[in-house]
Amino acid sequence: MMSDQSTLTKPPVTVETPDSALHTTGLDHVSIIGSNVEDTIAFYRDVLGMSLVLRQPNLDAPNITHLFFDTGDGRMLTFFVEDGRETNAGRLRTPIGGVHHVAFRYEPERLEETRAGLEEHGHHYNEFDRGIFHSLYTTDHNGLVIELATDKFEIPDDRRGEVLALAQEKRLQDGAEYAKAEHLEAALDELDIPVERKTLPDAQSGAGGFD
């Protein structure tokens, strides 16, 4: 056991590259155990609008089908599915090590269209102001929580970590419970990144309300 307990409770929050055994270069894909082909495609392609770009046997279990969906930026969300597996629409209870939710980005100008699309397909949602972004929460056909999020400000992908780490610093200086739009705006300004606020409606704000 480590003698310095502060290292367990107060790890540094920084964009600096850690001294670790290896360094990843990005997220390639996330794989989820799904139900069947039809219901998985009906939600991720026909509701969320992800292209199905690859379908093949699971190389570790050829009787299972492996579906690859492009989430919109070339990064993949994949599912292991099988004929005869029933879809489970009930809310998932997440064990330790399980996935609490999966978040995808959407363009803020398509918020009304996104709401309408979910409603059209019978998917209820909750809408929240999450401080530095605006989110809709729904569930897929198997009860997995899906977050559809958009940043309140334009953030270059290659500087996202840098911006969020500085917003964290601003939050702590402010004594705020969570990062807010003003912390993000101050971070962008300090980093000489153009401050371009997106037009988003008011929504229930703060922490809590969806777990």
C-alpha positions as CSV (number, residue, x, y, z in Angstrom):
1,M,0.0,0.0,0.0
2,M,1.3,3.5,-0.8
3,S,2.1,5.6,2.2
4,D,1.1,8.9,0.7
5,Q,-2.7,8.7,0.7
6,S,-2.9,12.1,-1.0
7,T,-1.8,10.5,-4.2
8,L,-4.9,8.4,-4.1
9,T,-7.4,11.1,-3.2
10,K,-5.8,14.1,-5.1
11,P,-4.2,12.9,-8.4
12,P,-2.9,15.8,-10.5
13,V,-5.2,17.0,-13.3
14,T,-3.0,18.1,-16.1
15,V,-2.6,17.9,-19.9
16,E,1.1,16.9,-19.4
17,T,2.0,13.5,-20.7
18,P,2.3,11.1,-17.8
19,D,5.4,9.0,-17.0
20,S,3.8,5.7,-17.9
21,A,4.7,2.4,-19.5
22,L,3.1,3.3,-22.8
23,H,1.2,6.2,-24.4
24,T,-2.0,5.8,-26.5
25,T,-2.5,7.9,-29.6
26,G,-6.3,8.0,-29.5
27,L,-9.5,6.0,-29.1
28,D,-9.9,3.4,-31.9
29,H,-13.1,1.6,-31.0
30,V,-15.3,0.5,-28.1
31,S,-17.0,-2.9,-28.3
32,I,-20.3,-3.7,-26.6
33,I,-22.2,-7.0,-26.1
34,G,-25.4,-6.4,-28.1
35,S,-28.6,-8.3,-28.7
36,N,-29.4,-9.0,-32.4
37,V,-28.5,-7.5,-35.7
38,E,-31.9,-6.0,-36.6
39,D,-32.5,-4.1,-33.3
40,T,-28.9,-2.9,-33.1
41,I,-29.0,-1.5,-36.6
42,A,-32.4,0.0,-36.1
43,F,-31.1,2.2,-33.2
44,Y,-27.5,3.0,-34.1
45,R,-28.0,3.5,-37.8
46,D,-31.7,4.5,-38.2
47,V,-32.0,6.6,-35.0
48,L,-28.5,8.0,-34.3
49,G,-27.5,8.1,-38.0
50,M,-24.2,6.1,-37.7
51,S,-23.1,4.3,-40.9
52,L,-22.7,0.5,-40.7
53,V,-19.3,0.2,-42.2
54,L,-18.2,-3.4,-41.4
55,R,-20.1,-6.7,-40.7
56,Q,-18.2,-9.9,-40.1
57,P,-17.9,-12.9,-37.8
58,N,-16.3,-12.3,-34.4
59,L,-12.8,-13.6,-34.9
60,D,-12.9,-15.2,-31.4
61,A,-16.3,-16.7,-31.8
62,P,-17.4,-17.2,-35.4
63,N,-21.1,-17.8,-34.5
64,I,-21.3,-14.2,-33.2
65,T,-21.6,-11.3,-35.6
66,H,-19.4,-8.2,-35.2
67,L,-21.0,-4.9,-36.4
68,F,-18.9,-1.8,-36.8
69,F,-20.5,1.7,-36.8
70,D,-18.8,4.9,-37.7
71,T,-19.6,7.3,-34.9
72,G,-19.1,10.3,-37.2
73,D,-15.4,11.0,-37.0
74,G,-13.9,7.7,-38.1
75,R,-13.9,6.2,-34.6
76,M,-15.8,3.0,-34.3
77,L,-18.5,1.7,-31.9
78,T,-18.8,-2.1,-32.4
79,F,-21.3,-4.7,-31.2
80,F,-21.2,-8.5,-30.8
81,V,-24.6,-9.7,-31.7
82,E,-26.3,-13.0,-32.3
83,D,-29.5,-14.3,-33.9
84,G,-32.1,-15.2,-31.3
85,R,-30.8,-12.8,-28.6
86,E,-33.7,-10.8,-27.3
87,T,-33.5,-7.1,-26.9
88,N,-33.8,-5.9,-23.3
89,A,-35.4,-2.5,-23.1
90,G,-35.2,-2.3,-19.3
91,R,-32.7,0.1,-17.7
92,L,-29.3,-1.5,-17.2
93,R,-27.8,-1.9,-13.8
94,T,-24.1,-1.2,-14.1
95,P,-21.7,-3.3,-12.2
96,I,-18.2,-2.3,-11.2
97,G,-16.2,-2.3,-14.4
98,G,-19.4,-1.9,-16.5
99,V,-20.2,1.0,-18.8
100,H,-22.3,3.7,-17.2
101,H,-23.1,5.5,-20.4
102,V,-21.7,6.3,-23.9
103,A,-21.6,9.9,-25.1
104,F,-21.7,11.1,-28.7
105,R,-21.4,14.6,-30.1
106,Y,-24.0,16.4,-32.2
107,E,-24.1,19.8,-33.9
108,P,-26.0,22.3,-31.7
109,E,-28.0,23.7,-34.7
110,R,-29.6,20.2,-35.0
111,L,-30.9,20.1,-31.4
112,E,-34.6,20.4,-32.4
113,E,-34.1,17.8,-35.1
114,T,-32.4,15.5,-32.6
115,R,-35.2,15.9,-30.1
116,A,-37.8,15.2,-32.8
117,G,-35.9,12.2,-34.1
118,L,-35.8,10.6,-30.7
119,E,-39.5,11.3,-30.1
120,E,-40.4,10.0,-33.5
121,H,-38.8,6.6,-32.7
122,G,-40.3,6.4,-29.3
123,H,-37.2,7.2,-27.3
124,H,-37.8,9.4,-24.3
125,Y,-35.0,11.7,-23.2
126,N,-33.9,14.1,-20.4
127,E,-32.2,17.4,-21.2
128,F,-29.6,19.0,-19.0
129,D,-27.2,22.0,-18.9
130,R,-24.0,20.2,-17.8
131,G,-21.9,23.3,-17.2
132,I,-19.4,23.1,-20.1
133,F,-21.8,21.3,-22.4
134,H,-25.5,20.7,-23.2
135,S,-26.8,17.1,-23.1
136,L,-29.7,14.9,-24.0
137,Y,-29.9,11.5,-22.3
138,T,-31.8,8.6,-23.7
139,T,-31.4,4.8,-23.7
140,D,-30.7,2.4,-26.6
141,H,-32.8,-0.7,-27.3
142,N,-31.0,-2.6,-24.6
143,G,-31.2,0.0,-21.8
144,L,-27.7,1.4,-22.3
145,V,-27.7,5.1,-21.4
146,I,-26.8,7.2,-24.4
147,E,-25.7,10.8,-24.0
148,L,-25.9,13.2,-26.9
149,A,-23.7,16.2,-26.0
150,T,-22.5,19.4,-27.6
151,D,-19.9,21.8,-26.2
152,K,-21.0,25.3,-25.4
153,F,-18.0,26.6,-27.2
154,E,-16.1,25.5,-30.2
155,I,-13.0,23.5,-29.1
156,P,-10.4,22.3,-31.5
157,D,-10.1,18.5,-31.2
158,D,-6.3,18.5,-30.9
159,R,-6.5,21.0,-28.0
160,R,-9.5,19.5,-26.1
161,G,-7.4,18.1,-23.3
162,E,-5.5,21.3,-22.9
163,V,-8.7,23.4,-22.7
164,L,-10.4,21.1,-20.2
165,A,-7.4,20.9,-17.9
166,L,-7.2,24.7,-17.8
167,A,-11.0,24.9,-17.2
168,Q,-10.4,22.5,-14.3
169,E,-7.8,24.9,-12.9
170,K,-10.2,27.9,-13.3
171,R,-13.0,25.8,-11.5
172,L,-10.7,25.2,-8.5
173,Q,-9.7,28.8,-8.3
174,D,-13.3,29.8,-8.3
175,G,-14.2,27.2,-5.7
176,A,-17.0,25.9,-7.9
177,E,-18.4,22.4,-7.5
178,Y,-18.2,21.6,-11.3
179,A,-16.8,23.2,-14.4
180,K,-19.1,25.9,-15.9
181,A,-19.3,27.8,-19.1
182,E,-17.3,30.8,-17.7
183,H,-14.4,28.5,-16.8
184,L,-14.3,27.1,-20.3
185,E,-14.5,30.5,-21.8
186,A,-11.7,31.8,-19.6
187,A,-9.6,28.8,-20.6
188,L,-10.1,29.4,-24.3
189,D,-9.3,33.1,-23.9
190,E,-6.1,32.4,-22.0
191,L,-5.0,29.9,-24.6
192,D,-5.7,32.4,-27.4
193,I,-8.3,30.1,-29.0
194,P,-11.2,32.0,-30.6
195,V,-14.2,32.2,-28.2
196,E,-17.1,31.1,-30.2
197,R,-20.2,30.4,-28.1
198,K,-22.9,28.2,-29.5
199,T,-26.6,29.0,-29.3
200,L,-28.2,26.6,-26.9
201,P,-31.5,26.8,-24.9
202,D,-31.7,27.0,-21.1
203,A,-32.1,23.6,-19.4
204,Q,-32.0,22.1,-16.0
205,S,-28.5,22.8,-14.7
206,G,-26.0,21.5,-12.3
207,A,-25.2,18.1,-10.9
208,G,-27.6,15.3,-10.3
209,G,-30.9,14.5,-12.0
210,F,-29.7,11.5,-14.1
211,D,-27.8,8.5,-12.7
